[in-house]
Amino acid sequence: MRVLVTGGAGYIGSIVSARLLAEGHSVTVFDDLSKGHRAAVPGMATFVQGDIRDGEALSAAISAHGCRAAIHLAGLAEVAESVVQPERYASVNTGGTRQLIESSLATGLERIVFSSTCSVYGEPEEVPIAEDHPTWPVNPYGASKLAAERALHDASMTSEGRLSYVALRYFNACGASGGLGEDHTPESHLIPIALRAARDGQALRVFGGDYPTRDGTCVRDYVHVLDLAEAHIAALGGPPLNCPINLGTGRGGSVAGVILSVERVTGRPVPHEMAPRRPGDPAALVASYSRASELLGWEPRRSLDDAVRDADAWLDEHPRGYDD
């Protein structure tokens, strides 16, 4: 299949692109490089630099390369930043998705696999979280992704079968693969921060130690980025689904547990210090992935230690990220 990967120069997008190529698909990466890295784009992929909100450039890329499906990862994903810049998040995440829908309908692209987020659920009423859980996002990032999901749903209902979608609600992506890994500025993800703390001795801040969890620290569902990539490929085929699907492991890992995993994998201590809770951080976010298993035939196959080990190896090879 000829696949457009928006945001394909980013962390998840580059690994998804590499896996698509390995499976024999033709890949066109569309990315503005505002967050991604040109060096992360796999060599066999065609690269087009452009803004997801630029309908002319988007339609031209789809048409020129004969894309029949899109994996849509282009977007902004920092919760704290979204609180300061809500209009920008609405413009890129929601507006960009609407533009992709318009370009898809104009060019005959048939399916969109959308990168969504567990942030659409807000404060969970129960854990693990299933897809029918109420969606009450507590920040503009989650709200922008939920609005994008609704735009995709509306398009699937009104396009007379010409466009279908799947909204993959990620929990916490982690790990690395094949020379591709996390290189964010600033870095906000726990595992790479903990790995750097183990290297340079700079204390990791643990935000909150008094949550109602087994060790008092926040619990999150850490899913290996390769498992995510495999779910995207599975979502490209089969009949139209037109629904959201959670991607997680069903197992929660606490902040303290991640620190222990990093220490176990690296053999080095992770210096850390307690800090006050951050506003809006739920105590626990853990996925129910039964729908992914049923509809995609997908199961998470890699552990937290696997993710830490792969991320550690990537940092060994890229101590300055893609600048190396």
Residue pairs with C-beta under 8 A, 6 or more apart in sequence:
1 25
1 26
1 68
1 69
1 236
2 25
2 26
2 28
2 65
2 66
2 67
2 68
2 69
3 20
3 25
3 26
3 27
3 28
3 67
3 68
3 69
3 70
3 71
3 236
4 28
4 30
4 61
4 62
4 65
4 67
4 69
4 70
4 71
4 109
5 13
5 16
5 17
5 20
5 27
5 28
5 29
5 30
5 45
5 70
5 71
5 73
6 13
6 30
6 31
6 52
6 70
6 71
6 72
6 73
6 74
6 96
6 100
7 13
7 30
7 31
7 35
7 36
7 52
7 72
7 73
7 74
7 75
7 115
8 14
8 16
8 17
8 27
8 29
8 30
8 31
8 36
8 41
8 45
8 47
8 71
8 73
9 29
9 31
9 33
9 36
9 37
9 38
9 40
9 41
9 47
10 31
10 35
10 36
10 37
10 40
10 73
10 74
11 36
11 40
11 173
11 180
11 181
11 182
11 183
11 184
11 225
12 73
12 115
12 170
12 173
12 225
12 228
12 229
13 29
13 31
13 36
13 71
13 73
13 74
14 36
14 37
14 40
14 41
14 42
14 180
15 176
15 177
15 178
15 180
15 225
15 226
15 228
15 229
16 71
16 73
16 228
16 229
16 232
16 233
17 27
17 29
17 41
17 42
17 45
18 42
18 177
18 178
18 180
18 229
19 177
19 226
19 229
19 230
19 232
19 233
20 27
20 71
20 232
20 233
21 27
21 42
21 44
21 45
23 233
25 233
26 46
26 65
27 42
27 44
27 45
27 46
28 45
28 46
28 47
28 48
28 61
28 65
28 67
29 41
29 45
29 46
29 47
29 48
30 48
30 50
30 52
30 57
30 58
30 61
30 74
31 41
31 47
31 48
31 49
31 50
31 74
32 49
32 50
32 51
32 52
32 74
33 49
35 76
35 184
37 183
37 321
37 322
38 47
39 322
40 180
40 183
40 322
41 47
46 65
48 57
48 61
50 57
50 58
50 61
51 57
51 96
52 58
52 74
52 75
52 92
52 96
52 97
52 99
52 100
53 91
53 92
53 95
53 96
53 99
54 99
55 99
55 102
55 103
58 99
58 100
58 103
59 103
59 106
59 107
61 67
62 70
62 103
62 104
62 107
62 109
63 107
67 107
67 109
68 108
68 109
68 110
68 111
69 109
69 110
69 111
69 112
69 113
69 236
70 100
70 104
70 109
70 111
70 112
70 113
71 112
71 113
71 115
71 232
71 236
72 97
72 100
72 112
72 113
72 114
72 115
73 115
74 92
74 96
75 92
75 93
75 96
75 97
75 115
75 144
75 145
76 82
76 88
76 89
76 92
76 93
76 141
76 144
77 117
77 141
78 141
78 188
79 119
79 139
79 141
79 142
79 280
80 188
81 89
81 141
82 89
82 139
82 140
82 141
82 144
83 139
83 140
85 140
86 140
86 143
86 144
89 140
89 141
89 143
89 144
90 140
90 143
90 144
90 147
92 144
93 141
93 144
93 145
93 147
93 148
94 144
94 145
94 147
94 148
94 151
96 148
97 114
97 148
97 151
97 152
98 148
98 151
100 112
101 112
101 151
101 152
101 155
101 163
103 109
104 110
104 112
104 163
105 155
105 159
105 162
105 163
108 162
109 163
110 162
110 163
110 164
111 163
111 164
111 165
111 166
111 236
111 240
112 152
112 163
112 164
112 165
112 166
113 165
113 166
113 168
113 232
113 235
113 236
114 148
114 149
114 152
114 165
114 166
114 167
114 168
115 168
115 170
116 145
116 146
116 148
116 149
116 167
116 168
116 169
116 170
116 244
117 141
117 142
117 145
117 169
117 170
118 129
118 169
118 170
118 171
118 221
118 246
118 248
118 285
118 287
119 137
119 138
119 139
119 141
119 142
119 145
120 135
120 137
120 142
120 145
120 146
120 149
120 169
120 244
121 129
121 133
121 134
121 135
121 136
121 137
121 142
121 285
122 134
122 135
122 136
122 137
122 138
122 142
122 282
123 136
123 138
123 282
124 133
124 282
124 284
124 285
125 133
125 134
126 133
127 252
127 284
127 285
127 286
128 248
128 250
128 286
128 287
128 288
129 246
129 285
129 286
129 287
129 288
130 246
130 288
130 290
130 291
131 169
131 243
131 244
131 245
131 246
131 288
131 291
135 146
137 143
137 145
137 146
138 280
139 280
149 167
149 244
152 165
152 167
153 165
153 242
155 163
155 165
156 163
156 164
156 165
156 240
156 242
157 242
161 240
164 240
164 241
164 242
165 241
165 242
166 235
166 241
166 242
166 243
166 244
166 245
167 243
167 244
167 245
168 228
168 231
168 232
168 235
168 244
168 245
168 247
169 244
169 245
169 246
169 247
169 287
170 223
170 228
170 247
170 248
171 220
171 221
171 222
171 223
171 246
171 247
171 248
171 249
171 285
171 286
171 287
172 189
172 190
172 220
172 221
172 222
172 223
172 248
172 285
173 223
173 224
173 225
173 228
174 189
174 191
174 222
174 223
174 224
174 225
174 304
174 307
174 308
174 311
175 181
175 191
175 224
175 225
175 226
175 302
175 306
175 307
175 308
175 310
175 311
176 182
176 225
176 310
176 311
176 313
176 314
177 225
177 226
177 229
177 310
179 314
179 317
180 314
181 310
181 311
181 314
181 315
181 318
182 189
182 192
182 311
182 314
183 318
183 321
183 322
184 192
187 193
187 196
190 220
190 255
190 258
191 222
191 258
191 262
191 307
191 308
191 311
192 311
192 315
193 204
194 204
194 258
194 259
194 262
194 270
194 272
195 262
195 266
195 308
195 311
195 312
195 315
196 202
196 315
197 203
197 204
197 270
197 271
197 272
198 262
198 263
198 266
198 268
198 269
198 270
199 268
199 315
201 271
202 271
203 271
203 272
203 273
204 259
204 270
204 271
204 272
204 273
205 272
205 273
205 274
205 275
206 217
206 255
206 256
206 259
206 272
206 273
206 274
206 275
207 218
207 255
207 275
207 276
207 277
207 278
207 281
208 216
208 217
208 218
208 274
208 275
208 276
208 277
208 278
208 281
209 216
209 217
209 274
210 216
210 277
211 217
211 218
211 219
211 277
211 283
211 284
212 283
213 219
213 254
213 283
213 284
214 254
215 254
215 256
215 257
216 256
217 254
217 255
217 256
217 257
218 254
218 255
218 281
218 282
218 283
218 284
219 252
219 253
219 254
219 283
219 284
219 285
219 286
220 252
220 253
220 254
220 255
220 284
220 285
220 286
221 248
221 249
221 250
221 251
221 252
221 253
221 285
221 286
221 287
222 249
222 253
222 258
222 304
222 307
223 247
223 248
223 249
223 287
223 300
224 300
224 301
224 302
224 303
224 306
224 307
224 310
225 307
226 302
227 247
227 249
227 298
227 300
227 301
227 302
228 247
230 298
231 245
231 247
231 292
231 296
231 298
234 296
234 297
234 298
235 241
235 245
235 296
238 295
238 296
241 295
243 291
243 295
245 291
245 292
245 295
245 296
246 287
246 288
246 289
246 291
246 292
247 287
247 289
247 292
247 298
247 300
248 286
248 287
248 288
248 289
248 300
249 287
249 289
249 300
250 286
250 287
250 288
250 289
250 300
251 286
252 284
252 285
252 286
253 261
253 304
257 304
258 304
258 308
259 270
259 272
261 304
261 305
261 308
262 270
262 308
262 312
263 269
263 270
264 305
265 305
265 308
265 309
265 312
266 308
266 312
289 298
289 299
289 300
292 298
293 299
317 324
318 324
